[in-house]
């Protein structure tokens, strides 16, 4: 019995795709991992460590763009919590800079979607 090359190759491709092709769960998990841009898709909630890494990157960007003072550079996050936002729950990361000249700007609040995308940063906490 002779099997054509087409069926052999097709079977091989199907076999490889089953081994290497992502499932829906794996592909969503991949989207919620830390990356260089901190831009995510999918529905999987980001882990705290991913959001904190993105908050540090965003803080560096704010310093570089002159939005916040360079004294924030070595400040580590104080806490991360889930809060109720305007549209849905959000991650809120806070940084506290005791050396801030303006005491009303001593605490920096950063907000991220639950999948890890940056929403906003401010000193008011609102």
OpenMM code with the backbone's topology and positions (N, CA, C; nanometers):
from openmm import Vec3, app, unit

residues = "UNK UNK UNK UNK UNK UNK UNK UNK UNK UNK UNK UNK UNK UNK UNK UNK UNK UNK UNK UNK UNK UNK UNK UNK UNK UNK UNK UNK UNK UNK UNK UNK UNK UNK UNK UNK UNK UNK UNK UNK UNK UNK UNK UNK UNK UNK UNK UNK UNK UNK UNK UNK UNK UNK UNK UNK UNK UNK UNK UNK UNK UNK UNK UNK UNK UNK UNK UNK UNK UNK UNK UNK UNK UNK UNK UNK UNK UNK UNK UNK UNK UNK UNK UNK UNK UNK UNK UNK UNK UNK UNK UNK UNK UNK UNK UNK UNK UNK UNK UNK UNK UNK UNK UNK UNK UNK UNK UNK UNK UNK UNK UNK UNK UNK UNK UNK UNK UNK UNK UNK UNK UNK UNK UNK UNK UNK".split()
positions = [
    Vec3(0.0846, -0.1186, 0.0000),
    Vec3(0.0000, 0.0000, 0.0000),
    Vec3(0.0886, 0.1243, 0.0000),
    Vec3(0.0575, 0.2123, -0.0891),
    Vec3(0.1414, 0.3306, -0.1070),
    Vec3(0.0704, 0.4534, -0.0523),
    Vec3(0.1404, 0.5292, 0.0364),
    Vec3(0.0848, 0.6520, 0.0941),
    Vec3(0.1537, 0.7697, 0.0270),
    Vec3(0.0750, 0.8639, -0.0169),
    Vec3(0.1333, 0.9776, -0.0883),
    Vec3(0.2110, 1.0681, 0.0090),
    Vec3(0.3055, 1.1394, -0.0470),
    Vec3(0.3865, 1.2323, 0.0330),
    Vec3(0.3003, 1.3409, 0.0961),
    Vec3(0.1934, 1.3801, 0.0278),
    Vec3(0.1044, 1.4836, 0.0797),
    Vec3(0.0470, 1.4431, 0.2151),
    Vec3(0.0001, 1.3188, 0.2277),
    Vec3(-0.0578, 1.2737, 0.3536),
    Vec3(0.0477, 1.2606, 0.4630),
    Vec3(0.1667, 1.2202, 0.4260),
    Vec3(0.2751, 1.2098, 0.5241),
    Vec3(0.3109, 1.3482, 0.5768),
    Vec3(0.3297, 1.4432, 0.4869),
    Vec3(0.3626, 1.5792, 0.5282),
    Vec3(0.2492, 1.6424, 0.6080),
    Vec3(0.1263, 1.6214, 0.5648),
    Vec3(0.0102, 1.6771, 0.6357),
    Vec3(0.0026, 1.6213, 0.7771),
    Vec3(0.0223, 1.4913, 0.7890),
    Vec3(0.0205, 1.4284, 0.9217),
    Vec3(0.1308, 1.4818, 1.0101),
    Vec3(0.2476, 1.5035, 0.9523),
    Vec3(0.3603, 1.5561, 1.0270),
    Vec3(0.3323, 1.6986, 1.0761),
    Vec3(0.2753, 1.7820, 0.9913),
    Vec3(0.2413, 1.9196, 1.0279),
    Vec3(0.1376, 1.9212, 1.1390),
    Vec3(0.0361, 1.8379, 1.1284),
    Vec3(-0.0667, 1.8298, 1.2323),
    Vec3(-0.0037, 1.7855, 1.3635),
    Vec3(0.0811, 1.6854, 1.3581),
    Vec3(0.1489, 1.6366, 1.4782),
    Vec3(0.2312, 1.7467, 1.5440),
    Vec3(0.3082, 1.8210, 1.4671),
    Vec3(0.3896, 1.9298, 1.5220),
    Vec3(0.3041, 2.0411, 1.5801),
    Vec3(0.1949, 2.0721, 1.5136),
    Vec3(0.1086, 2.1794, 1.5644),
    Vec3(0.0439, 2.1397, 1.6962),
    Vec3(0.0142, 2.0131, 1.7129),
    Vec3(-0.0409, 1.9669, 1.8404),
    Vec3(0.0618, 1.9771, 1.9518),
    Vec3(0.1874, 1.9532, 1.9191),
    Vec3(0.2939, 1.9610, 2.0193),
    Vec3(0.3328, 2.1036, 2.0537),
    Vec3(0.3358, 2.1902, 1.9535),
    Vec3(0.3894, 2.3244, 1.9749),
    Vec3(0.2858, 2.4348, 1.9754),
    Vec3(0.1668, 2.4103, 1.9227),
    Vec3(0.0642, 2.5144, 1.9150),
    Vec3(0.0092, 2.5469, 2.0525),
    Vec3(-0.0058, 2.6773, 2.0838),
    Vec3(-0.0557, 2.7155, 2.2150),
    Vec3(-0.2041, 2.6873, 2.2288),
    Vec3(-0.2410, 2.6476, 2.3480),
    Vec3(-0.3830, 2.6369, 2.3767),
    Vec3(-0.4325, 2.7762, 2.4103),
    Vec3(-0.5618, 2.7945, 2.4203),
    Vec3(-0.6165, 2.9271, 2.4524),
    Vec3(-0.5621, 2.9750, 2.5868),
    Vec3(-0.5575, 2.8843, 2.6848),
    Vec3(-0.5108, 2.9225, 2.8179),
    Vec3(-0.3632, 2.9635, 2.8140),
    Vec3(-0.2820, 2.8874, 2.7426),
    Vec3(-0.1406, 2.9216, 2.7353),
    Vec3(-0.1176, 3.0520, 2.6622),
    Vec3(-0.1907, 3.0769, 2.5550),
    Vec3(-0.1689, 3.2001, 2.4801),
    Vec3(-0.2121, 3.3203, 2.5631),
    Vec3(-0.3200, 3.3089, 2.6400),
    Vec3(-0.3607, 3.4200, 2.7251),
    Vec3(-0.2588, 3.4419, 2.8357),
    Vec3(-0.2048, 3.3337, 2.8882),
    Vec3(-0.1044, 3.3471, 2.9927),
    Vec3(0.0191, 3.4185, 2.9374),
    Vec3(0.0543, 3.3873, 2.8139),
    Vec3(0.1697, 3.4526, 2.7526),
    Vec3(0.1461, 3.6026, 2.7382),
    Vec3(0.0235, 3.6418, 2.7079),
    Vec3(-0.0060, 3.7832, 2.6940),
    Vec3(0.0052, 3.8564, 2.8267),
    Vec3(-0.0154, 3.7878, 2.9381),
    Vec3(-0.0152, 3.8533, 3.0682),
    Vec3(0.1205, 3.8466, 3.1357),
    Vec3(0.2243, 3.8083, 3.0651),
    Vec3(0.3578, 3.8043, 3.1219),
    Vec3(0.4270, 3.9377, 3.1054),
    Vec3(0.5311, 3.9587, 3.1836),
    Vec3(0.6041, 4.0850, 3.1742),
    Vec3(0.6750, 4.0925, 3.0396),
    Vec3(0.6698, 4.2046, 2.9764),
    Vec3(0.7424, 4.2254, 2.8522),
    Vec3(0.8040, 4.3647, 2.8523),
    Vec3(0.8760, 4.3962, 2.7485),
    Vec3(0.9493, 4.5226, 2.7432),
    Vec3(0.8572, 4.6443, 2.7385),
    Vec3(0.7379, 4.6299, 2.6828),
    Vec3(0.6495, 4.7450, 2.6678),
    Vec3(0.5404, 4.7518, 2.7733),
    Vec3(0.5188, 4.6435, 2.8441),
    Vec3(0.4107, 4.6366, 2.9434),
    Vec3(0.2757, 4.6684, 2.8798),
    Vec3(0.2527, 4.6122, 2.7646),
    Vec3(0.1239, 4.6247, 2.6959),
    Vec3(0.0699, 4.4838, 2.6786),
    Vec3(-0.0515, 4.4589, 2.7296),
    Vec3(-0.1040, 4.3236, 2.7339),
    Vec3(-0.2394, 4.3130, 2.6664),
    Vec3(-0.2711, 4.1918, 2.6199),
    Vec3(-0.4002, 4.1587, 2.5611),
    Vec3(-0.4498, 4.0324, 2.6296),
    Vec3(-0.5739, 3.9995, 2.6109),
    Vec3(-0.6285, 3.8781, 2.6696),
    Vec3(-0.7096, 3.9099, 2.7930),
    Vec3(-0.7398, 3.8065, 2.8675),
    Vec3(-0.8246, 3.8215, 2.9847),
    Vec3(-0.7569, 3.7754, 3.1134),
    Vec3(-0.6385, 3.7193, 3.1032),
    Vec3(-0.5707, 3.6654, 3.2197),
    Vec3(-0.5205, 3.7781, 3.3088),
    Vec3(-0.5505, 3.7676, 3.4373),
    Vec3(-0.5049, 3.8689, 3.5329),
    Vec3(-0.3539, 3.8648, 3.5445),
    Vec3(-0.2942, 3.9813, 3.5481),
    Vec3(-0.1493, 3.9906, 3.5655),
    Vec3(-0.1141, 3.9600, 3.7102),
    Vec3(-0.0016, 3.8979, 3.7307),
    Vec3(0.0477, 3.8719, 3.8654),
    Vec3(0.1008, 4.0021, 3.9239),
    Vec3(0.1041, 4.0086, 4.0560),
    Vec3(0.1543, 4.1289, 4.1237),
    Vec3(0.2949, 4.1630, 4.0776),
    Vec3(0.3818, 4.0621, 4.0642),
    Vec3(0.5210, 4.0894, 4.0261),
    Vec3(0.5290, 4.1515, 3.8863),
    Vec3(0.4375, 4.1138, 3.7979),
    Vec3(0.4347, 4.1712, 3.6630),
    Vec3(0.3946, 4.3177, 3.6697),
    Vec3(0.2902, 4.3472, 3.7473),
    Vec3(0.2436, 4.4858, 3.7608),
    Vec3(0.3508, 4.5715, 3.8269),
    Vec3(0.4185, 4.5175, 3.9271),
    Vec3(0.5246, 4.5941, 3.9944),
    Vec3(0.6407, 4.6231, 3.8999),
    Vec3(0.6752, 4.5277, 3.8167),
    Vec3(0.7820, 4.5509, 3.7179),
    Vec3(0.7401, 4.6604, 3.6200),
    Vec3(0.6139, 4.6584, 3.5783),
    Vec3(0.5638, 4.7614, 3.4873),
    Vec3(0.5567, 4.8976, 3.5569),
    Vec3(0.5231, 4.8983, 3.6848),
    Vec3(0.5191, 5.0240, 3.7603),
    Vec3(0.6590, 5.0850, 3.7692),
    Vec3(0.7593, 5.0010, 3.7895),
    Vec3(0.8974, 5.0517, 3.7936),
    Vec3(0.9374, 5.1102, 3.6583),
    Vec3(0.9000, 5.0423, 3.5509),
    Vec3(0.9313, 5.0936, 3.4168),
    Vec3(0.8594, 5.2258, 3.3910),
    Vec3(0.7344, 5.2340, 3.4336),
    Vec3(0.6572, 5.3571, 3.4139),
    Vec3(0.7174, 5.4696, 3.4961),
    Vec3(0.7611, 5.4398, 3.6179),
    Vec3(0.8239, 5.5411, 3.7035),
    Vec3(0.9513, 5.5945, 3.6374),
    Vec3(1.0309, 5.5049, 3.5808),
    Vec3(1.1517, 5.5473, 3.5083),
    Vec3(1.1158, 5.6389, 3.3915),
    Vec3(1.0094, 5.6055, 3.3215),
    Vec3(0.9643, 5.6862, 3.2090),
    Vec3(0.9185, 5.8248, 3.2557),
    Vec3(0.8464, 5.8299, 3.3668),
    Vec3(0.8014, 5.9588, 3.4206),
    Vec3(0.9201, 6.0467, 3.4600),
    Vec3(1.0234, 5.9858, 3.5159),
    Vec3(1.1450, 6.0600, 3.5518),
    Vec3(1.2137, 6.1107, 3.4258),
    Vec3(1.2312, 6.0227, 3.3289),
    Vec3(1.2990, 6.0582, 3.2037),
    Vec3(1.2285, 6.1729, 3.1317),
    Vec3(1.0942, 6.1728, 3.1360),
    Vec3(1.0164, 6.2758, 3.0676),
    Vec3(0.9935, 6.4005, 3.1532),
    Vec3(1.0539, 6.4066, 3.2707),
    Vec3(1.0444, 6.5245, 3.3558),
    Vec3(0.9112, 6.5417, 3.4269),
    Vec3(0.8313, 6.4362, 3.4317),
    Vec3(0.7005, 6.4449, 3.4978),
    Vec3(0.7133, 6.4359, 3.6501),
    Vec3(0.8143, 6.3607, 3.6955),
    Vec3(0.8430, 6.3528, 3.8384),
    Vec3(0.9926, 6.3741, 3.8585),
    Vec3(1.0286, 6.4127, 3.9781),
    Vec3(1.1664, 6.4449, 4.0129),
    Vec3(1.2538, 6.3196, 4.0134),
    Vec3(1.3824, 6.3371, 3.9895),
    Vec3(1.4766, 6.2247, 3.9865),
    Vec3(1.4953, 6.1593, 4.1237),
    Vec3(1.4483, 6.2240, 4.2309),
    Vec3(1.4599, 6.1625, 4.3640),
    Vec3(1.3733, 6.0360, 4.3754),
    Vec3(1.2829, 6.0144, 4.2806),
    Vec3(1.1987, 5.8953, 4.2801),
    Vec3(1.2714, 5.7726, 4.2266),
    Vec3(1.3868, 5.7920, 4.1664),
    Vec3(1.4573, 5.6840, 4.0977),
    Vec3(1.4756, 5.5591, 4.1830),
    Vec3(1.5236, 5.5723, 4.3044),
    Vec3(1.5536, 5.4570, 4.3891),
    Vec3(1.4413, 5.4211, 4.4860),
    Vec3(1.3280, 5.4860, 4.4726),
    Vec3(1.2149, 5.4581, 4.5613),
    Vec3(1.1452, 5.3297, 4.5152),
    Vec3(1.1306, 5.2364, 4.6080),
    Vec3(1.0612, 5.1106, 4.5777),
    Vec3(0.9138, 5.1238, 4.6127),
    Vec3(0.8331, 5.0379, 4.5563),
    Vec3(0.6892, 5.0446, 4.5823),
    Vec3(0.6620, 5.0224, 4.7315),
    Vec3(0.5580, 5.0867, 4.7780),
    Vec3(0.5164, 5.0703, 4.9171),
    Vec3(0.4131, 4.9589, 4.9290),
    Vec3(0.3156, 4.9592, 4.8351),
    Vec3(0.2149, 4.8531, 4.8358),
    Vec3(0.1479, 4.8429, 4.6997),
    Vec3(0.0828, 4.7289, 4.6809),
    Vec3(0.0019, 4.7057, 4.5618),
    Vec3(-0.1293, 4.6444, 4.6095),
    Vec3(-0.2399, 4.7019, 4.5632),
    Vec3(-0.3723, 4.6531, 4.6019),
    Vec3(-0.4668, 4.6632, 4.4827),
    Vec3(-0.5746, 4.5874, 4.4888),
    Vec3(-0.6809, 4.6007, 4.3896),
    Vec3(-0.7824, 4.6987, 4.4456),
    Vec3(-0.8234, 4.7935, 4.3621),
    Vec3(-0.9216, 4.8943, 4.4031),
    Vec3(-1.0324, 4.9011, 4.2984),
    Vec3(-1.1453, 4.9569, 4.3379),
    Vec3(-1.2541, 4.9784, 4.2434),
    Vec3(-1.2277, 5.1058, 4.1646),
    Vec3(-1.2118, 5.0925, 4.0337),
    Vec3(-1.1901, 5.2071, 3.9470),
    Vec3(-1.3213, 5.2580, 3.8919),
    Vec3(-1.3130, 5.3511, 3.7985),
    Vec3(-1.4337, 5.4085, 3.7373),
    Vec3(-1.5121, 5.3045, 3.6584),
    Vec3(-1.4397, 5.2175, 3.5863),
    Vec3(-1.5060, 5.1188, 3.5015),
    Vec3(-1.5012, 4.9774, 3.5584),
    Vec3(-1.3948, 4.9454, 3.6281),
    Vec3(-1.3754, 4.8091, 3.6793),
    Vec3(-1.2684, 4.8123, 3.7877),
    Vec3(-1.2391, 4.6955, 3.8422),
    Vec3(-1.1302, 4.6892, 3.9391),
    Vec3(-0.9980, 4.7176, 3.8700),
    Vec3(-0.9041, 4.7725, 3.9463),
    Vec3(-0.7724, 4.8089, 3.8946),
    Vec3(-0.6670, 4.7740, 3.9987),
    Vec3(-0.5443, 4.7604, 3.9516),
    Vec3(-0.4305, 4.7521, 4.0424),
    Vec3(-0.3901, 4.8950, 4.0774),
    Vec3(-0.3616, 4.9209, 4.2053),
    Vec3(-0.3069, 5.0500, 4.2470),
    Vec3(-0.1724, 5.0214, 4.3148),
    Vec3(-0.0690, 5.0825, 4.2610),
    Vec3(0.0654, 5.0696, 4.3175),
    Vec3(0.1030, 5.2041, 4.3761),
    Vec3(0.1502, 5.2042, 4.4997),
    Vec3(0.1904, 5.3307, 4.5622),
    Vec3(0.3404, 5.3298, 4.5908),
    Vec3(0.3988, 5.4474, 4.5740),
    Vec3(0.5383, 5.4731, 4.6061),
    Vec3(0.5391, 5.5913, 4.7019),
    Vec3(0.6221, 5.5863, 4.8042),
    Vec3(0.6295, 5.6975, 4.8985),
    Vec3(0.7728, 5.7510, 4.9003),
    Vec3(0.7847, 5.8811, 4.8764),
    Vec3(0.9152, 5.9469, 4.8706),
    Vec3(0.9251, 6.0462, 4.9863),
    Vec3(0.9862, 6.0059, 5.0984),
    Vec3(0.9947, 6.0954, 5.2139),
    Vec3(1.0798, 6.2200, 5.1885),
    Vec3(1.1632, 6.2182, 5.0844),
    Vec3(1.2467, 6.3348, 5.0557),
    Vec3(1.1814, 6.4316, 4.9574),
    Vec3(1.0552, 6.4094, 4.9253),
    Vec3(0.9840, 6.5004, 4.8348),
    Vec3(0.9746, 6.6384, 4.8989),
    Vec3(1.0087, 6.7402, 4.8224),
    Vec3(1.0054, 6.8780, 4.8738),
    Vec3(0.8626, 6.9230, 4.9011),
    Vec3(0.7733, 6.8891, 4.8104),
    Vec3(0.6315, 6.9225, 4.8244),
    Vec3(0.5624, 6.8030, 4.8900),
    Vec3(0.5207, 6.8178, 5.0143),
    Vec3(0.4617, 6.7067, 5.0896),
    Vec3(0.3305, 6.6578, 5.0279),
    Vec3(0.2636, 6.7397, 4.9496),
    Vec3(0.1423, 6.6942, 4.8815),
    Vec3(0.1768, 6.5993, 4.7667),
    Vec3(0.3065, 6.5923, 4.7321),
    Vec3(0.3529, 6.5030, 4.6260),
    Vec3(0.4488, 6.3979, 4.6811),
    Vec3(0.4234, 6.3597, 4.8049),
    Vec3(0.5084, 6.2607, 4.8717),
    Vec3(0.4704, 6.1172, 4.8322),
    Vec3(0.3459, 6.0963, 4.7936),
    Vec3(0.2997, 5.9623, 4.7551),
    Vec3(0.2561, 5.9638, 4.6091),
    Vec3(0.3156, 5.8735, 4.5321),
    Vec3(0.2836, 5.8577, 4.3903),
    Vec3(0.1939, 5.7359, 4.3755),
    Vec3(0.0802, 5.7537, 4.3102),
    Vec3(-0.0153, 5.6459, 4.2855),
    Vec3(-0.0137, 5.6122, 4.1375),
    Vec3(-0.0040, 5.4831, 4.1071),
    Vec3(-0.0107, 5.4375, 3.9690),
    Vec3(-0.1226, 5.3356, 3.9578),
    Vec3(-0.1974, 5.3448, 3.8491),
    Vec3(-0.3111, 5.2567, 3.8269),
    Vec3(-0.2910, 5.1740, 3.7006),
    Vec3(-0.3249, 5.0463, 3.7100),
    Vec3(-0.3112, 4.9520, 3.5995),
    Vec3(-0.4389, 4.8686, 3.5892),
    Vec3(-0.4731, 4.8281, 3.4673),
    Vec3(-0.5845, 4.7352, 3.4522),
    Vec3(-0.5445, 4.6033, 3.5168),
    Vec3(-0.6400, 4.5170, 3.5401),
    Vec3(-0.6095, 4.3889, 3.6037),
    Vec3(-0.5229, 4.2996, 3.5161),
    Vec3(-0.5216, 4.3238, 3.3845),
    Vec3(-0.4322, 4.2454, 3.2986),
    Vec3(-0.2938, 4.3093, 3.2884),
    Vec3(-0.2768, 4.4299, 3.3454),
    Vec3(-0.1441, 4.4894, 3.3553),
    Vec3(-0.1173, 4.6143, 3.2752),
    Vec3(-0.2152, 4.6676, 3.2045),
    Vec3(-0.1922, 4.7885, 3.1245),
    Vec3(-0.2005, 4.9140, 3.2104),
    Vec3(-0.1089, 5.0063, 3.1860),
    Vec3(-0.1055, 5.1325, 3.2593),
    Vec3(-0.2285, 5.2171, 3.2285),
    Vec3(-0.2851, 5.2779, 3.3336),
    Vec3(-0.3997, 5.3662, 3.3168),
    Vec3(-0.3602, 5.5104, 3.3443),
    Vec3(-0.3058, 5.5341, 3.4640),
    Vec3(-0.2741, 5.6723, 3.5027),
    Vec3(-0.1805, 5.6727, 3.6227),
    Vec3(-0.1214, 5.7910, 3.6461),
    Vec3(-0.0398, 5.8137, 3.7661),
    Vec3(-0.0739, 5.9518, 3.8184),
    Vec3(-0.0784, 5.9644, 3.9505),
    Vec3(-0.1048, 6.0943, 4.0090),
    Vec3(-0.0571, 6.0981, 4.1544),
    Vec3(-0.0669, 6.2152, 4.2153),
    Vec3(-0.0298, 6.2309, 4.3550),
    Vec3(-0.1532, 6.2403, 4.4456),
    Vec3(-0.2723, 6.2381, 4.3882),
    Vec3(-0.3932, 6.2557, 4.4670),
    Vec3(-0.4529, 6.1256, 4.5175),
    Vec3(-0.4286, 6.0169, 4.4475),
    Vec3(-0.4864, 5.8901, 4.4865),
    Vec3(-0.6282, 5.8723, 4.4366),
    Vec3(-0.6729, 5.9614, 4.3492),
    Vec3(-0.8079, 5.9510, 4.2923),
    Vec3(-0.8027, 5.9193, 4.1449),
] * unit.nanometer
topology = app.Topology()
chain = topology.addChain("A")
for resn in residues:
    res = topology.addResidue(resn, chain)
    for name in ("N", "CA", "C"):
        topology.addAtom(name, app.Element.getBySymbol(name[0]), res)
